[in-house]
């Protein structure tokens, strides 16, 4: 009985039937689209704020979604920036010559602003 129930649940479903078999699918798709739009907006916010900051040397900013790298072209400078940020409560990850920021996909604007303010003060 359980096997036949699983087979019916996992069987391919025609598109017209999907909405009836999965009542929360539309809600999930809507939430996913909302999350992707929020990530895109936040990514642009990070790109804009970081682009206006002055870092030691000729830093390169790389932003892909909310995976952010600040390449300082100097391993010691990256380590110093990481230490200054951590002392002020911002967790960043110096990886070689690059400082990585990987905020949560659900980060809100106030938290992003606070973290970027700390980063700017430490730069």
Z-matrix of the N, CA and C atoms (Angstrom, degrees):
N
C 1 1.436
C 2 1.537 1 110.57
N 3 1.332 2 117.21 1 -45.78
C 4 1.457 3 120.47 2 178.50
C 5 1.526 4 110.73 3 -63.82
N 6 1.328 5 116.22 4 -40.17
C 7 1.465 6 119.73 5 -179.72
C 8 1.514 7 110.77 6 -62.78
N 9 1.313 8 118.38 7 -44.50
C 10 1.463 9 119.84 8 -179.39
C 11 1.529 10 111.04 9 -67.50
N 12 1.331 11 117.27 10 -34.11
C 13 1.464 12 120.54 11 177.17
C 14 1.530 13 110.25 12 -65.79
N 15 1.335 14 116.49 13 -43.09
C 16 1.466 15 119.94 14 177.77
C 17 1.515 16 111.40 15 -63.99
N 18 1.323 17 116.55 16 -41.98
C 19 1.466 18 119.95 17 178.25
C 20 1.517 19 110.59 18 -59.43
N 21 1.325 20 117.82 19 -42.50
C 22 1.458 21 119.78 20 -178.81
C 23 1.535 22 110.79 21 -69.18
N 24 1.324 23 116.63 22 -33.57
C 25 1.462 24 119.79 23 178.75
C 26 1.521 25 111.65 24 -72.22
N 27 1.323 26 117.03 25 -34.68
C 28 1.461 27 121.01 26 -176.09
C 29 1.519 28 113.32 27 -93.21
N 30 1.312 29 116.93 28 -7.47
C 31 1.464 30 120.42 29 -178.44
C 32 1.523 31 110.09 30 -64.47
N 33 1.346 32 117.25 31 147.83
C 34 1.461 33 120.06 32 176.91
C 35 1.524 34 110.32 33 -57.01
N 36 1.325 35 115.34 34 140.78
C 37 1.456 36 121.17 35 -177.14
C 38 1.519 37 108.07 36 -121.81
N 39 1.309 38 115.85 37 136.49
C 40 1.464 39 120.87 38 177.06
C 41 1.524 40 108.71 39 -64.89
N 42 1.344 41 118.83 40 148.94
C 43 1.462 42 121.34 41 -177.31
C 44 1.533 43 113.79 42 -53.34
N 45 1.319 44 117.83 43 -39.20
C 46 1.466 45 120.23 44 -178.40
C 47 1.524 46 111.29 45 -66.00
N 48 1.326 47 117.43 46 -28.00
C 49 1.456 48 120.75 47 -178.54
C 50 1.525 49 112.31 48 -85.83
N 51 1.303 50 118.37 49 -20.62
C 52 1.463 51 121.10 50 -174.53
C 53 1.517 52 112.57 51 -58.07
N 54 1.301 53 117.59 52 -43.33
C 55 1.457 54 118.97 53 -176.70
C 56 1.515 55 111.55 54 -64.80
N 57 1.333 56 117.21 55 -25.44
C 58 1.458 57 120.13 56 179.32
C 59 1.513 58 111.71 57 -84.31
N 60 1.316 59 117.36 58 -28.77
C 61 1.461 60 120.55 59 -178.02
C 62 1.523 61 112.20 60 -84.15
N 63 1.303 62 117.11 61 -24.72
C 64 1.461 63 121.48 62 -176.88
C 65 1.529 64 108.63 63 -127.31
N 66 1.332 65 117.70 64 82.97
C 67 1.464 66 120.31 65 -173.31
C 68 1.532 67 114.09 66 -63.02
N 69 1.316 68 118.57 67 -22.12
C 70 1.469 69 120.37 68 -177.77
C 71 1.517 70 112.84 69 -97.14
N 72 1.324 71 117.54 70 1.07
C 73 1.466 72 120.42 71 -176.72
C 74 1.520 73 111.80 72 -60.57
N 75 1.317 74 117.83 73 -43.25
C 76 1.474 75 120.39 74 -179.61
C 77 1.517 76 110.47 75 -63.00
N 78 1.313 77 117.16 76 -39.90
C 79 1.450 78 121.09 77 178.66
C 80 1.523 79 111.08 78 -64.71
N 81 1.335 80 116.58 79 -41.63
C 82 1.467 81 120.51 80 178.76
C 83 1.516 82 111.10 81 -63.51
N 84 1.334 83 116.89 82 -43.68
C 85 1.466 84 120.73 83 179.64
C 86 1.526 85 109.96 84 -63.86
N 87 1.314 86 116.87 85 -42.35
C 88 1.471 87 121.06 86 179.81
C 89 1.537 88 109.95 87 -63.57
N 90 1.336 89 117.10 88 -43.16
C 91 1.466 90 120.16 89 178.46
C 92 1.518 91 111.68 90 -65.14
N 93 1.338 92 116.45 91 -38.84
C 94 1.465 93 120.15 92 178.38
C 95 1.520 94 110.69 93 -64.23
N 96 1.323 95 116.98 94 -43.23
C 97 1.465 96 120.17 95 178.27
C 98 1.522 97 110.87 96 -63.65
N 99 1.327 98 116.81 97 -39.22
C 100 1.462 99 121.27 98 178.64
C 101 1.530 100 109.70 99 -63.89
N 102 1.332 101 117.10 100 -43.11
C 103 1.466 102 121.44 101 179.20
C 104 1.530 103 110.61 102 -63.22
N 105 1.322 104 117.42 103 -45.72
C 106 1.467 105 120.48 104 -179.64
C 107 1.528 106 111.54 105 -63.45
N 108 1.321 107 116.96 106 -38.61
C 109 1.464 108 120.87 107 177.51
C 110 1.537 109 109.87 108 -65.59
N 111 1.336 110 117.01 109 -41.94
C 112 1.465 111 121.15 110 179.11
C 113 1.527 112 110.65 111 -64.47
N 114 1.335 113 117.49 112 -41.47
C 115 1.471 114 121.33 113 178.33
C 116 1.526 115 109.70 114 -63.27
N 117 1.313 116 117.18 115 -42.72
C 118 1.460 117 120.90 116 179.46
C 119 1.531 118 110.96 117 -62.17
N 120 1.320 119 116.84 118 -44.46
C 121 1.467 120 120.74 119 178.84
C 122 1.528 121 111.24 120 -64.65
N 123 1.322 122 116.43 121 -43.73
C 124 1.460 123 120.32 122 -179.14
C 125 1.530 124 110.23 123 -67.34
N 126 1.315 125 116.99 124 -37.80
C 127 1.460 126 121.72 125 177.12
C 128 1.525 127 110.31 126 -58.83
N 129 1.317 128 116.35 127 -43.99
C 130 1.463 129 120.54 128 179.27
C 131 1.531 130 110.47 129 -66.20
N 132 1.327 131 117.06 130 -37.79
C 133 1.466 132 120.77 131 177.01
C 134 1.535 133 110.43 132 -60.91
N 135 1.341 134 116.50 133 -47.09
C 136 1.467 135 120.60 134 178.41
C 137 1.531 136 109.97 135 -60.87
N 138 1.325 137 116.93 136 -45.05
C 139 1.472 138 120.66 137 -178.99
C 140 1.529 139 110.64 138 -59.16
N 141 1.321 140 116.89 139 -44.45
C 142 1.463 141 121.56 140 -178.80
C 143 1.526 142 111.52 141 -65.84
N 144 1.329 143 116.38 142 -49.47
C 145 1.473 144 119.71 143 -179.45
C 146 1.525 145 111.50 144 -63.06
N 147 1.327 146 117.09 145 -45.40
C 148 1.467 147 119.97 146 -178.55
C 149 1.522 148 111.19 147 -65.98
N 150 1.318 149 116.57 148 -35.94
C 151 1.461 150 120.34 149 179.26
C 152 1.514 151 112.87 150 -64.02
N 153 1.331 152 116.78 151 -26.65
C 154 1.464 153 121.24 152 -179.74
C 155 1.528 154 112.66 153 -87.60
N 156 1.330 155 117.30 154 -11.08
C 157 1.469 156 120.50 155 -178.26
C 158 1.519 157 110.85 156 -80.91
N 159 1.332 158 115.15 157 153.06
C 160 1.456 159 121.87 158 177.83
C 161 1.526 160 108.12 159 -108.30
N 162 1.319 161 115.15 160 116.03
C 163 1.457 162 121.21 161 177.91
C 164 1.519 163 108.52 162 -107.89
N 165 1.325 164 116.03 163 160.81
C 166 1.461 165 121.00 164 177.31
C 167 1.529 166 108.84 165 -60.21
N 168 1.300 167 115.52 166 132.98
C 169 1.467 168 119.55 167 178.24
C 170 1.524 169 112.06 168 73.88
N 171 1.313 170 114.88 169 -158.72
C 172 1.461 171 121.92 170 -176.57
C 173 1.532 172 108.50 171 -103.53
N 174 1.329 173 116.59 172 79.23
C 175 1.464 174 121.74 173 -175.56
C 176 1.526 175 111.15 174 -73.57
N 177 1.325 176 114.95 175 145.61
C 178 1.467 177 121.99 176 173.43
C 179 1.512 178 107.97 177 -110.09
N 180 1.325 179 116.23 178 130.71
C 181 1.458 180 122.11 179 179.07
C 182 1.518 181 108.00 180 -102.15
N 183 1.332 182 116.07 181 128.71
C 184 1.466 183 121.08 182 177.33
C 185 1.521 184 108.00 183 -123.83
N 186 1.312 185 116.41 184 123.68
C 187 1.461 186 121.53 185 -179.29
C 188 1.518 187 108.69 186 -128.49
N 189 1.320 188 116.00 187 120.18
C 190 1.462 189 122.18 188 174.20
C 191 1.522 190 106.17 189 -129.18
N 192 1.328 191 116.08 190 103.94
C 193 1.458 192 119.21 191 -172.60
C 194 1.516 193 107.57 192 62.61
N 195 1.321 194 117.08 193 -124.95
C 196 1.459 195 120.12 194 175.95
C 197 1.529 196 111.54 195 -111.36
N 198 1.309 197 116.85 196 24.48
C 199 1.469 198 122.19 197 169.24
C 200 1.524 199 105.35 198 -97.83
N 201 1.319 200 116.33 199 113.09
C 202 1.462 201 121.35 200 -169.10
C 203 1.522 202 109.98 201 -124.59
N 204 1.316 203 115.77 202 131.56
C 205 1.452 204 121.12 203 177.28
C 206 1.514 205 110.91 204 -125.79
N 207 1.305 206 116.23 205 134.89
C 208 1.462 207 122.38 206 174.92
C 209 1.521 208 105.91 207 -114.54
N 210 1.322 209 116.08 208 102.90
C 211 1.462 210 121.63 209 -177.75
C 212 1.520 211 108.34 210 -87.51
N 213 1.322 212 115.26 211 110.58
C 214 1.461 213 121.32 212 -178.11
C 215 1.525 214 112.35 213 -91.69
N 216 1.323 215 118.05 214 -5.79
C 217 1.466 216 123.29 215 -179.32
C 218 1.519 217 112.39 216 59.92
N 219 1.323 218 115.95 217 22.96
C 220 1.463 219 120.73 218 -178.61
C 221 1.526 220 107.58 219 -156.72
N 222 1.318 221 115.92 220 113.01
C 223 1.457 222 121.26 221 -175.93
C 224 1.535 223 112.27 222 -61.29
N 225 1.315 224 116.62 223 -41.45
C 226 1.470 225 119.75 224 -179.27
C 227 1.527 226 111.27 225 -67.53
N 228 1.325 227 116.90 226 -38.43
C 229 1.466 228 120.23 227 178.06
C 230 1.527 229 110.26 228 -64.74
N 231 1.315 230 117.32 229 -39.23
C 232 1.467 231 121.10 230 178.18
C 233 1.525 232 110.39 231 -64.18
N 234 1.310 233 116.18 232 -42.26
C 235 1.470 234 120.70 233 179.23
C 236 1.536 235 110.82 234 -65.17
N 237 1.342 236 116.65 235 -42.77
C 238 1.472 237 119.91 236 178.53
C 239 1.528 238 111.21 237 -62.51
N 240 1.331 239 116.90 238 -43.79
C 241 1.468 240 120.42 239 178.75
C 242 1.523 241 110.39 240 -62.64
N 243 1.309 242 117.12 241 -41.96
C 244 1.461 243 121.31 242 177.71
C 245 1.523 244 112.14 243 -59.77
N 246 1.326 245 116.67 244 -44.02
C 247 1.473 246 120.94 245 179.90
C 248 1.523 247 111.32 246 -65.74
N 249 1.345 248 117.01 247 -43.08
C 250 1.469 249 119.91 248 179.03
C 251 1.527 250 110.66 249 -62.04
N 252 1.322 251 116.54 250 -42.70
C 253 1.473 252 120.50 251 179.32
C 254 1.523 253 111.24 252 -63.30
N 255 1.322 254 116.93 253 -44.73
C 256 1.471 255 120.38 254 -179.50
C 257 1.524 256 111.35 255 -63.09
N 258 1.342 257 117.19 256 -37.86
C 259 1.468 258 119.68 257 178.49
C 260 1.531 259 111.19 258 -62.72
N 261 1.319 260 116.96 259 -29.50
C 262 1.468 261 121.06 260 179.67
C 263 1.537 262 112.22 261 -94.09
N 264 1.341 263 116.94 262 3.51
C 265 1.465 264 120.05 263 174.02
C 266 1.511 265 116.32 264 97.77
N 267 1.325 266 118.35 265 7.62
C 268 1.462 267 121.55 266 178.79
C 269 1.525 268 109.29 267 -103.59
N 270 1.317 269 116.38 268 120.57
C 271 1.462 270 120.47 269 179.42
C 272 1.516 271 110.01 270 -87.08
N 273 1.308 272 114.97 271 114.89
C 274 1.464 273 122.47 272 173.97
C 275 1.519 274 106.27 273 -128.13
N 276 1.318 275 116.22 274 166.77
C 277 1.458 276 119.79 275 -176.31
C 278 1.522 277 110.92 276 -126.07
N 279 1.336 278 117.68 277 102.20
C 280 1.463 279 119.23 278 173.73
C 281 1.531 280 109.18 279 -70.09
N 282 1.301 281 116.31 280 123.03
C 283 1.471 282 122.96 281 179.21
C 284 1.521 283 107.15 282 -126.67
N 285 1.313 284 116.13 283 94.32
C 286 1.462 285 119.58 284 -176.29
C 287 1.515 286 109.24 285 67.45
N 288 1.309 287 117.29 286 -125.00
C 289 1.465 288 122.85 287 -178.32
C 290 1.525 289 112.65 288 -87.60
N 291 1.321 290 116.59 289 -0.43
C 292 1.460 291 121.83 290 -173.74
C 293 1.518 292 111.10 291 -115.51
N 294 1.328 293 115.69 292 140.60
C 295 1.461 294 121.98 293 173.06
C 296 1.525 295 106.56 294 -103.41
N 297 1.337 296 115.94 295 123.60
C 298 1.459 297 120.96 296 -178.29
C 299 1.519 298 110.87 297 -99.56
N 300 1.320 299 114.67 298 138.18
C 301 1.455 300 122.61 299 171.65
C 302 1.519 301 105.60 300 -122.95
N 303 1.308 302 116.90 301 125.80
C 304 1.464 303 120.29 302 179.06
C 305 1.527 304 107.58 303 -134.81
N 306 1.342 305 116.19 304 79.21
C 307 1.459 306 119.32 305 179.74
C 308 1.528 307 111.21 306 -71.76
N 309 1.315 308 115.00 307 162.27
C 310 1.463 309 120.27 308 176.61
C 311 1.526 310 109.71 309 -62.38
N 312 1.323 311 116.86 310 147.55
C 313 1.458 312 120.55 311 178.40
C 314 1.525 313 111.58 312 -62.69
N 315 1.317 314 116.86 313 -21.08
C 316 1.461 315 121.25 314 -177.60
C 317 1.528 316 113.03 315 -100.33
N 318 1.330 317 117.31 316 17.02
C 319 1.466 318 120.41 317 -178.07
C 320 1.529 319 110.05 318 -59.82
N 321 1.335 320 116.01 319 139.05
C 322 1.465 321 119.39 320 179.01
C 323 1.533 322 109.27 321 -93.61
N 324 1.326 323 115.13 322 165.70
C 325 1.463 324 120.87 323 -174.18
C 326 1.528 325 112.31 324 -62.35
N 327 1.324 326 117.50 325 -39.45
C 328 1.473 327 120.08 326 -178.70
C 329 1.523 328 111.33 327 -64.43
N 330 1.324 329 117.07 328 -41.30
C 331 1.465 330 121.03 329 179.28
C 332 1.528 331 110.43 330 -67.97
N 333 1.330 332 117.07 331 -41.76
C 334 1.465 333 120.87 332 177.95
C 335 1.526 334 110.30 333 -61.68
N 336 1.315 335 115.85 334 -44.89
C 337 1.472 336 120.14 335 179.69
C 338 1.531 337 110.73 336 -61.48
N 339 1.327 338 116.84 337 -44.15
C 340 1.467 339 120.80 338 179.84
C 341 1.532 340 111.19 339 -61.92
N 342 1.330 341 116.84 340 -44.83
C 343 1.459 342 120.36 341 178.91
C 344 1.516 343 112.41 342 -64.47
N 345 1.323 344 116.88 343 -41.67
C 346 1.466 345 120.10 344 179.34
C 347 1.526 346 111.59 345 -69.53
N 348 1.333 347 116.92 346 -32.56
C 349 1.465 348 119.81 347 174.55
C 350 1.528 349 110.75 348 -62.39
N 351 1.329 350 115.72 349 -42.44
C 352 1.472 351 119.94 350 177.68
C 353 1.516 352 110.29 351 -63.62
N 354 1.322 353 116.29 352 -46.72
C 355 1.474 354 120.63 353 179.89
C 356 1.526 355 110.50 354 -58.68
N 357 1.317 356 116.45 355 -44.43
C 358 1.470 357 119.85 356 -179.32
C 359 1.515 358 111.84 357 -63.82
N 360 1.333 359 116.84 358 -38.70
C 361 1.467 360 120.51 359 178.47
C 362 1.524 361 111.30 360 -66.69
N 363 1.319 362 116.74 361 -28.28
C 364 1.469 363 121.25 362 -178.16
C 365 1.528 364 113.16 363 -88.60
N 366 1.313 365 116.87 364 -18.71
C 367 1.472 366 121.24 365 -174.93
C 368 1.510 367 112.05 366 -68.72
